[in-house]
């Protein structure tokens, strides 16, 4: 039986990649506790297409 809790899966998408106009996207899947983190998540992750660390924001 699965646990019922406050953790939900979220998708993080690169913000700089959208602005650059290059094809493709950089996305990561992670989980967050929706009770403690009510706003949108924002993490620095590696973008393999741009070959550098960039800010990735939670998308809906």
ROMITI-138201 format. One record per residue: residue number from 1; residue in one letter; chain; x, y negated, z negated of N, C-alpha, C, O in turn. Coordinates in steps of 0.05 Angstrom, whole numbers. Atoms other than C-alpha are relative to their C-alpha. Layout:
N
<r><nr>NUM</nr><rest>a</rest><kette>A</kette><n_east>X</n_east><n_north>Y</n_north><n_up>Z</n_up><ca_east>X</ca_east><ca_north>Y</ca_north><ca_up>Z</ca_up><c_east>X</c_east><c_north>Y</c_north><c_up>Z</c_up><o_east>X</o_east><o_north>Y</o_north><o_up>Z</o_up></r>
...
***
This chain:
60
<r><nr>1</nr><rest>x</rest><kette>A</kette><n_east>17</n_east><n_north>24</n_north><n_up>0</n_up><ca_east>0</ca_east><ca_north>0</ca_north><ca_up>0</ca_up><c_east>18</c_east><c_north>-25</c_north><c_up>0</c_up><o_east>37</o_east><o_north>-27</o_north><o_up>-16</o_up></r>
<r><nr>2</nr><rest>x</rest><kette>A</kette><n_east>-16</n_east><n_north>25</n_north><n_up>-2</n_up><ca_east>27</ca_east><ca_north>-68</ca_north><ca_up>19</ca_up><c_east>-6</c_east><c_north>-19</c_north><c_up>-23</c_up><o_east>-28</o_east><o_north>-20</o_north><o_up>-33</o_up></r>
<r><nr>3</nr><rest>x</rest><kette>A</kette><n_east>3</n_east><n_north>20</n_north><n_up>21</n_up><ca_east>39</ca_east><ca_north>-122</ca_north><ca_up>-32</ca_up><c_east>-14</c_east><c_north>-24</c_north><c_up>11</c_up><o_east>-9</o_east><o_north>-32</o_north><o_up>33</o_up></r>
<r><nr>4</nr><rest>x</rest><kette>A</kette><n_east>12</n_east><n_north>25</n_north><n_up>-7</n_up><ca_east>-5</ca_east><ca_north>-183</ca_north><ca_up>-30</ca_up><c_east>14</c_east><c_north>-22</c_north><c_up>-16</c_up><o_east>15</o_east><o_north>-21</o_north><o_up>-40</o_up></r>
<r><nr>5</nr><rest>x</rest><kette>A</kette><n_east>-15</n_east><n_north>21</n_north><n_up>14</n_up><ca_east>35</ca_east><ca_north>-245</ca_north><ca_up>-46</ca_up><c_east>-1</c_east><c_north>-26</c_north><c_up>15</c_up><o_east>-18</o_east><o_north>-31</o_north><o_up>32</o_up></r>
<r><nr>6</nr><rest>x</rest><kette>A</kette><n_east>-1</n_east><n_north>26</n_north><n_up>-11</n_up><ca_east>53</ca_east><ca_north>-315</ca_north><ca_up>-28</ca_up><c_east>19</c_east><c_north>-4</c_north><c_up>23</c_up><o_east>22</o_east><o_north>-26</o_north><o_up>34</o_up></r>
<r><nr>7</nr><rest>x</rest><kette>A</kette><n_east>-19</n_east><n_north>2</n_north><n_up>-21</n_up><ca_east>106</ca_east><ca_north>-299</ca_north><ca_up>23</ca_up><c_east>-13</c_east><c_north>3</c_north><c_up>28</c_up><o_east>-29</o_east><o_north>21</o_north><o_up>32</o_up></r>
<r><nr>8</nr><rest>x</rest><kette>A</kette><n_east>10</n_east><n_north>-1</n_north><n_up>-27</n_up><ca_east>90</ca_east><ca_north>-313</ca_north><ca_up>96</ca_up><c_east>24</c_east><c_north>-2</c_north><c_up>20</c_up><o_east>44</o_east><o_north>-14</o_north><o_up>14</o_up></r>
<r><nr>9</nr><rest>x</rest><kette>A</kette><n_east>-20</n_east><n_north>2</n_north><n_up>-21</n_up><ca_east>130</ca_east><ca_north>-305</ca_north><ca_up>161</ca_up><c_east>-3</c_east><c_north>-26</c_north><c_up>15</c_up><o_east>-25</o_east><o_north>-34</o_north><o_up>22</o_up></r>
<r><nr>10</nr><rest>x</rest><kette>A</kette><n_east>0</n_east><n_north>25</n_north><n_up>-15</n_up><ca_east>150</ca_east><ca_north>-369</ca_north><ca_up>196</ca_up><c_east>20</c_east><c_north>1</c_north><c_up>23</c_up><o_east>39</o_east><o_north>17</o_north><o_up>21</o_up></r>
<r><nr>11</nr><rest>x</rest><kette>A</kette><n_east>-18</n_east><n_north>1</n_north><n_up>-22</n_up><ca_east>184</ca_east><ca_north>-385</ca_north><ca_up>262</ca_up><c_east>14</c_east><c_north>-27</c_north><c_up>0</c_up><o_east>1</o_east><o_north>-48</o_north><o_up>-2</o_up></r>
<r><nr>12</nr><rest>x</rest><kette>A</kette><n_east>-15</n_east><n_north>25</n_north><n_up>-1</n_up><ca_east>240</ca_east><ca_north>-436</ca_north><ca_up>265</ca_up><c_east>10</c_east><c_north>-4</c_north><c_up>28</c_up><o_east>21</o_east><o_north>14</o_north><o_up>41</o_up></r>
<r><nr>13</nr><rest>x</rest><kette>A</kette><n_east>-9</n_east><n_north>5</n_north><n_up>-27</n_up><ca_east>255</ca_east><ca_north>-470</ca_north><ca_up>331</ca_up><c_east>19</c_east><c_north>-24</c_north><c_up>0</c_up><o_east>16</o_east><o_north>-43</o_north><o_up>-15</o_up></r>
<r><nr>14</nr><rest>x</rest><kette>A</kette><n_east>-20</n_east><n_north>21</n_north><n_up>-2</n_up><ca_east>314</ca_east><ca_north>-514</ca_north><ca_up>351</ca_up><c_east>-12</c_east><c_north>-26</c_north><c_up>10</c_up><o_east>-27</o_east><o_north>-25</o_north><o_up>30</o_up></r>
<r><nr>15</nr><rest>x</rest><kette>A</kette><n_east>11</n_east><n_north>26</n_north><n_up>-9</n_up><ca_east>298</ca_east><ca_north>-588</ca_north><ca_up>357</ca_up><c_east>18</c_east><c_north>-13</c_north><c_up>21</c_up><o_east>8</o_east><o_north>-26</o_north><o_up>39</o_up></r>
<r><nr>16</nr><rest>x</rest><kette>A</kette><n_east>-18</n_east><n_north>12</n_north><n_up>-19</n_up><ca_east>360</ca_east><ca_north>-609</ca_north><ca_up>396</ca_up><c_east>-2</c_east><c_north>14</c_north><c_up>27</c_up><o_east>3</o_east><o_north>1</o_north><o_up>48</o_up></r>
<r><nr>17</nr><rest>x</rest><kette>A</kette><n_east>2</n_east><n_north>-15</n_north><n_up>-25</n_up><ca_east>349</ca_east><ca_north>-555</ca_north><ca_up>449</ca_up><c_east>-22</c_east><c_north>-11</c_north><c_up>17</c_up><o_east>-20</o_east><o_north>-13</o_north><o_up>41</o_up></r>
<r><nr>18</nr><rest>x</rest><kette>A</kette><n_east>23</n_east><n_north>11</n_north><n_up>-15</n_up><ca_east>281</ca_east><ca_north>-584</ca_north><ca_up>468</ca_up><c_east>8</c_east><c_north>-26</c_north><c_up>14</c_up><o_east>1</o_east><o_north>-31</o_north><o_up>36</o_up></r>
<r><nr>19</nr><rest>x</rest><kette>A</kette><n_east>-8</n_east><n_north>27</n_north><n_up>-10</n_up><ca_east>312</ca_east><ca_north>-654</ca_north><ca_up>478</ca_up><c_east>21</c_east><c_north>2</c_north><c_up>22</c_up><o_east>22</o_east><o_north>-16</o_north><o_up>39</o_up></r>
<r><nr>20</nr><rest>x</rest><kette>A</kette><n_east>-22</n_east><n_north>-2</n_north><n_up>-20</n_up><ca_east>371</ca_east><ca_north>-628</ca_north><ca_up>520</ca_up><c_east>-10</c_east><c_north>7</c_north><c_up>27</c_up><o_east>3</o_east><o_north>0</o_north><o_up>47</o_up></r>
<r><nr>21</nr><rest>x</rest><kette>A</kette><n_east>11</n_east><n_north>-7</n_north><n_up>-26</n_up><ca_east>326</ca_east><ca_north>-602</ca_north><ca_up>575</ca_up><c_east>11</c_east><c_north>26</c_north><c_up>12</c_up><o_east>3</o_east><o_north>33</o_north><o_up>35</o_up></r>
<r><nr>22</nr><rest>x</rest><kette>A</kette><n_east>-11</n_east><n_north>-25</n_north><n_up>-9</n_up><ca_east>365</ca_east><ca_north>-537</ca_north><ca_up>582</ca_up><c_east>-22</c_east><c_north>22</c_north><c_up>-1</c_up><o_east>-39</o_east><o_north>21</o_north><o_up>-19</o_up></r>
<r><nr>23</nr><rest>x</rest><kette>A</kette><n_east>19</n_east><n_north>-22</n_north><n_up>1</n_up><ca_east>325</ca_east><ca_north>-474</ca_north><ca_up>598</ca_up><c_east>4</c_east><c_north>19</c_north><c_up>-24</c_up><o_east>26</o_east><o_north>21</o_north><o_up>-34</o_up></r>
<r><nr>24</nr><rest>x</rest><kette>A</kette><n_east>-1</n_east><n_north>-18</n_north><n_up>23</n_up><ca_east>309</ca_east><ca_north>-424</ca_north><ca_up>542</ca_up><c_east>-6</c_east><c_north>-14</c_north><c_up>-26</c_up><o_east>-9</o_east><o_north>-38</o_north><o_up>-27</o_up></r>
<r><nr>25</nr><rest>x</rest><kette>A</kette><n_east>4</n_east><n_north>11</n_north><n_up>27</n_up><ca_east>297</ca_east><ca_north>-433</ca_north><ca_up>468</ca_up><c_east>16</c_east><c_north>16</c_north><c_up>-20</c_up><o_east>24</o_east><o_north>38</o_north><o_up>-15</o_up></r>
<r><nr>26</nr><rest>x</rest><kette>A</kette><n_east>-13</n_east><n_north>-14</n_north><n_up>22</n_up><ca_east>331</ca_east><ca_north>-416</ca_north><ca_up>403</ca_up><c_east>-19</c_east><c_north>1</c_north><c_up>-23</c_up><o_east>-27</o_east><o_north>-20</o_north><o_up>-34</o_up></r>
<r><nr>27</nr><rest>x</rest><kette>A</kette><n_east>19</n_east><n_north>-4</n_north><n_up>21</n_up><ca_east>284</ca_east><ca_north>-387</ca_north><ca_up>352</ca_up><c_east>9</c_east><c_north>21</c_north><c_up>-20</c_up><o_east>22</o_east><o_north>40</o_north><o_up>-12</o_up></r>
<r><nr>28</nr><rest>x</rest><kette>A</kette><n_east>-6</n_east><n_north>-19</n_north><n_up>21</n_up><ca_east>292</ca_east><ca_north>-351</ca_north><ca_up>286</ca_up><c_east>-26</c_east><c_north>6</c_north><c_up>-15</c_up><o_east>-43</o_east><o_north>-12</o_north><o_up>-18</o_up></r>
<r><nr>29</nr><rest>x</rest><kette>A</kette><n_east>23</n_east><n_north>-8</n_north><n_up>17</n_up><ca_east>240</ca_east><ca_north>-313</ca_north><ca_up>244</ca_up><c_east>10</c_east><c_north>4</c_north><c_up>-28</c_up><o_east>30</o_east><o_north>18</o_north><o_up>-32</o_up></r>
<r><nr>30</nr><rest>x</rest><kette>A</kette><n_east>-8</n_east><n_north>-3</n_north><n_up>29</n_up><ca_east>244</ca_east><ca_north>-318</ca_north><ca_up>168</ca_up><c_east>-26</c_east><c_north>0</c_north><c_up>-16</c_up><o_east>-48</o_east><o_north>-3</o_north><o_up>-5</o_up></r>
<r><nr>31</nr><rest>x</rest><kette>A</kette><n_east>23</n_east><n_north>1</n_north><n_up>18</n_up><ca_east>198</ca_east><ca_north>-317</ca_north><ca_up>108</ca_up><c_east>3</c_east><c_north>-23</c_north><c_up>-20</c_up><o_east>26</o_east><o_north>-31</o_north><o_up>-26</o_up></r>
<r><nr>32</nr><rest>x</rest><kette>A</kette><n_east>-1</n_east><n_north>20</n_north><n_up>21</n_up><ca_east>180</ca_east><ca_north>-370</ca_north><ca_up>58</ca_up><c_east>-23</c_east><c_north>4</c_north><c_up>-20</c_up><o_east>-43</o_east><o_north>17</o_north><o_up>-13</o_up></r>
<r><nr>33</nr><rest>x</rest><kette>A</kette><n_east>21</n_east><n_north>-2</n_north><n_up>20</n_up><ca_east>140</ca_east><ca_north>-374</ca_north><ca_up>-6</ca_up><c_east>-17</c_east><c_north>-25</c_north><c_up>3</c_up><o_east>-9</o_east><o_north>-48</o_north><o_up>-3</o_up></r>
<r><nr>34</nr><rest>x</rest><kette>A</kette><n_east>18</n_east><n_north>23</n_north><n_up>-6</n_up><ca_east>80</ca_east><ca_north>-418</ca_north><ca_up>12</ca_up><c_east>-9</c_east><c_north>-15</c_north><c_up>-25</c_up><o_east>-18</o_east><o_north>-37</o_north><o_up>-23</o_up></r>
<r><nr>35</nr><rest>x</rest><kette>A</kette><n_east>7</n_east><n_north>13</n_north><n_up>25</n_up><ca_east>67</ca_east><ca_north>-433</ca_north><ca_up>-61</ca_up><c_east>21</c_east><c_north>-21</c_north><c_up>-8</c_up><o_east>15</o_east><o_north>-42</o_north><o_up>-18</o_up></r>
<r><nr>36</nr><rest>x</rest><kette>A</kette><n_east>-22</n_east><n_north>18</n_north><n_up>8</n_up><ca_east>136</ca_east><ca_north>-464</ca_north><ca_up>-74</ca_up><c_east>7</c_east><c_north>-20</c_north><c_up>22</c_up><o_east>15</o_east><o_north>-42</o_north><o_up>16</o_up></r>
<r><nr>37</nr><rest>x</rest><kette>A</kette><n_east>-7</n_east><n_north>17</n_north><n_up>-22</n_up><ca_east>148</ca_east><ca_north>-492</ca_north><ca_up>-4</ca_up><c_east>-24</c_east><c_north>-6</c_north><c_up>16</c_up><o_east>-31</o_east><o_north>9</o_north><o_up>35</o_up></r>
<r><nr>38</nr><rest>x</rest><kette>A</kette><n_east>26</n_east><n_north>6</n_north><n_up>-13</n_up><ca_east>84</ca_east><ca_north>-525</ca_north><ca_up>18</ca_up><c_east>4</c_east><c_north>-14</c_north><c_up>27</c_up><o_east>-12</o_east><o_north>-11</o_north><o_up>45</o_up></r>
<r><nr>39</nr><rest>x</rest><kette>A</kette><n_east>-5</n_east><n_north>14</n_north><n_up>-25</n_up><ca_east>115</ca_east><ca_north>-569</ca_north><ca_up>73</ca_up><c_east>13</c_east><c_north>18</c_north><c_up>21</c_up><o_east>17</o_east><o_north>42</o_north><o_up>16</o_up></r>
<r><nr>40</nr><rest>x</rest><kette>A</kette><n_east>-14</n_east><n_north>-15</n_north><n_up>-21</n_up><ca_east>149</ca_east><ca_north>-548</ca_north><ca_up>137</ca_up><c_east>29</c_east><c_north>4</c_north><c_up>-6</c_up><o_east>42</o_east><o_north>-15</o_north><o_up>-16</o_up></r>
<r><nr>41</nr><rest>x</rest><kette>A</kette><n_east>-28</n_east><n_north>-7</n_north><n_up>5</n_up><ca_east>217</ca_east><ca_north>-514</ca_north><ca_up>131</ca_up><c_east>18</c_east><c_north>-12</c_north><c_up>21</c_up><o_east>10</o_east><o_north>-16</o_north><o_up>44</o_up></r>
<r><nr>42</nr><rest>x</rest><kette>A</kette><n_east>-20</n_east><n_north>11</n_north><n_up>-18</n_up><ca_east>279</ca_east><ca_north>-544</ca_north><ca_up>162</ca_up><c_east>27</c_east><c_north>10</c_north><c_up>-9</c_up><o_east>36</o_east><o_north>4</o_north><o_up>-31</o_up></r>
<r><nr>43</nr><rest>x</rest><kette>A</kette><n_east>-26</n_east><n_north>-12</n_north><n_up>6</n_up><ca_east>345</ca_east><ca_north>-506</ca_north><ca_up>164</ca_up><c_east>20</c_east><c_north>-5</c_north><c_up>22</c_up><o_east>12</o_east><o_north>-8</o_north><o_up>45</o_up></r>
<r><nr>44</nr><rest>x</rest><kette>A</kette><n_east>-21</n_east><n_north>1</n_north><n_up>-20</n_up><ca_east>411</ca_east><ca_north>-512</ca_north><ca_up>199</ca_up><c_east>7</c_east><c_north>29</c_north><c_up>8</c_up><o_east>17</o_east><o_north>44</o_north><o_up>-9</o_up></r>
<r><nr>45</nr><rest>x</rest><kette>A</kette><n_east>-6</n_east><n_north>-26</n_north><n_up>-10</n_up><ca_east>420</ca_east><ca_north>-450</ca_north><ca_up>242</ca_up><c_east>17</c_east><c_north>-2</c_north><c_up>26</c_up><o_east>19</o_east><o_north>-24</o_north><o_up>37</o_up></r>
<r><nr>46</nr><rest>x</rest><kette>A</kette><n_east>-18</n_east><n_north>0</n_north><n_up>-23</n_up><ca_east>467</ca_east><ca_north>-430</ca_north><ca_up>299</ca_up><c_east>-17</c_east><c_north>3</c_north><c_up>26</c_up><o_east>-35</o_east><o_north>20</o_north><o_up>27</o_up></r>
<r><nr>47</nr><rest>x</rest><kette>A</kette><n_east>13</n_east><n_north>-2</n_north><n_up>-26</n_up><ca_east>442</ca_east><ca_north>-442</ca_north><ca_up>370</ca_up><c_east>20</c_east><c_north>11</c_north><c_up>20</c_up><o_east>40</o_east><o_north>-2</o_north><o_up>27</o_up></r>
<r><nr>48</nr><rest>x</rest><kette>A</kette><n_east>-20</n_east><n_north>-12</n_north><n_up>-18</n_up><ca_east>478</ca_east><ca_north>-393</ca_north><ca_up>417</ca_up><c_east>1</c_east><c_north>-13</c_north><c_up>28</c_up><o_east>22</o_east><o_north>-10</o_north><o_up>41</o_up></r>
<r><nr>49</nr><rest>x</rest><kette>A</kette><n_east>0</n_east><n_north>12</n_north><n_up>-27</n_up><ca_east>459</ca_east><ca_north>-431</ca_north><ca_up>480</ca_up><c_east>16</c_east><c_north>-26</c_north><c_up>-1</c_up><o_east>32</o_east><o_north>-31</o_north><o_up>18</o_up></r>
<r><nr>50</nr><rest>x</rest><kette>A</kette><n_east>-16</n_east><n_north>24</n_north><n_up>3</n_up><ca_east>487</ca_east><ca_north>-498</ca_north><ca_up>456</ca_up><c_east>27</c_east><c_north>5</c_north><c_up>-14</c_up><o_east>45</o_east><o_north>-12</o_north><o_up>-13</o_up></r>
<r><nr>51</nr><rest>x</rest><kette>A</kette><n_east>-25</n_east><n_north>-8</n_north><n_up>13</n_up><ca_east>542</ca_east><ca_north>-461</ca_north><ca_up>418</ca_up><c_east>8</c_east><c_north>-18</c_north><c_up>-23</c_up><o_east>32</o_east><o_north>-25</o_north><o_up>-26</o_up></r>
<r><nr>52</nr><rest>x</rest><kette>A</kette><n_east>-6</n_east><n_north>16</n_north><n_up>24</n_up><ca_east>536</ca_east><ca_north>-502</ca_north><ca_up>354</ca_up><c_east>-23</c_east><c_north>3</c_north><c_up>-20</c_up><o_east>-44</o_east><o_north>13</o_north><o_up>-12</o_up></r>
<r><nr>53</nr><rest>x</rest><kette>A</kette><n_east>21</n_east><n_north>0</n_north><n_up>21</n_up><ca_east>496</ca_east><ca_north>-508</ca_north><ca_up>289</ca_up><c_east>-18</c_east><c_north>-24</c_north><c_up>4</c_up><o_east>-8</o_east><o_north>-47</o_north><o_up>7</o_up></r>
<r><nr>54</nr><rest>x</rest><kette>A</kette><n_east>19</n_east><n_north>21</n_north><n_up>-5</n_up><ca_east>433</ca_east><ca_north>-548</ca_north><ca_up>298</ca_up><c_east>-23</c_east><c_north>3</c_north><c_up>-20</c_up><o_east>-26</o_east><o_north>23</o_north><o_up>-34</o_up></r>
<r><nr>55</nr><rest>x</rest><kette>A</kette><n_east>23</n_east><n_north>-1</n_north><n_up>18</n_up><ca_east>370</ca_east><ca_north>-565</ca_north><ca_up>258</ca_up><c_east>-22</c_east><c_north>15</c_north><c_up>13</c_up><o_east>-30</o_east><o_north>9</o_north><o_up>36</o_up></r>
<r><nr>56</nr><rest>x</rest><kette>A</kette><n_east>23</n_east><n_north>-15</n_north><n_up>-9</n_up><ca_east>314</ca_east><ca_north>-515</ca_north><ca_up>266</ca_up><c_east>-23</c_east><c_north>-6</c_north><c_up>-18</c_up><o_east>-21</o_east><o_north>-4</o_north><o_up>-43</o_up></r>
<r><nr>57</nr><rest>x</rest><kette>A</kette><n_east>23</n_east><n_north>7</n_north><n_up>16</n_up><ca_east>244</ca_east><ca_north>-535</ca_north><ca_up>244</ca_up><c_east>-22</c_east><c_north>21</c_north><c_up>4</c_up><o_east>-23</o_east><o_north>35</o_north><o_up>25</o_up></r>
<r><nr>58</nr><rest>x</rest><kette>A</kette><n_east>22</n_east><n_north>-19</n_north><n_up>-1</n_up><ca_east>184</ca_east><ca_north>-492</ca_north><ca_up>229</ca_up><c_east>-21</c_east><c_north>-9</c_north><c_up>20</c_up><o_east>-29</o_east><o_north>-32</o_north><o_up>21</o_up></r>
<r><nr>59</nr><rest>x</rest><kette>A</kette><n_east>22</n_east><n_north>6</n_north><n_up>-19</n_up><ca_east>132</ca_east><ca_north>-488</ca_north><ca_up>284</ca_up><c_east>-25</c_east><c_north>16</c_north><c_up>-8</c_up><o_east>-23</o_east><o_north>35</o_north><o_up>-23</o_up></r>
<r><nr>60</nr><rest>x</rest><kette>A</kette><n_east>25</n_east><n_north>-13</n_north><n_up>7</n_up><ca_east>60</ca_east><ca_north>-468</ca_north><ca_up>279</ca_up><c_east>-6</c_east><c_north>23</c_north><c_up>18</c_up><o_east>-27</o_east><o_north>37</o_north><o_up>15</o_up></r>
***
